[in-house]
Amino acid sequence: MIRERLLMFLINIFCPPVTVMAIAGVGADCLLNTILFLLGVIPGHIHGFYITCTYFSRKSKVRKGQYPGGPKMGIYSERVWYGGASSRRIDELWEKRESERVEKLEKKGRGYMGKKSQNGRNDERSEVLRMHSDVGPEMMHPSAR
């Protein structure tokens, strides 16, 4: 792991688009980094380090069994967003995090109002209603009542 980070760091010093291509693949991130590198060397390096740090940070979260988080600004590759894990693994980690959050809310006595849809996930409307119940009617905008 440390060798991989060190290698990416060294490659990023000399040619950031190669680092981004190795981590994110050929796509929007690589194109953006190439354009930034051609327009000015420093922006390409900053974007390359940003992609590299995000990727390795999220990769370590996935290895620990934690949900790595959603999309980040300026990064368009799902491989970087997910730390190299598959979509199925990310869905499992997200469901694990949500079930732990629900259990925590139930222990506090706040309950959980979300309804499960046919596929076993919370539908968006139930999720919005649950969020509004956490906020309370007095905090909601008058048009939302």
HELIX and SHEET records of a PDB file:
HELIX    1   1 ILE A    2  PHE A   14  1                                  13    
HELIX    2   2 PRO A   16  ALA A   24  1                                   9    
HELIX    3   3 ALA A   28  LEU A   39  1                                  12    
HELIX    4   4 VAL A   41  ARG A   63  1                                  23    
HELIX    5   5 GLU A   78  TRP A   81  1                                   4    
HELIX    6   6 SER A   87  LYS A  107  1                                  21    
HELIX    7   7 GLU A  124  VAL A  135  1                                  12    
HELIX    8   8 PRO A  142  ALA A  144  5                                   3    
END                                                                             
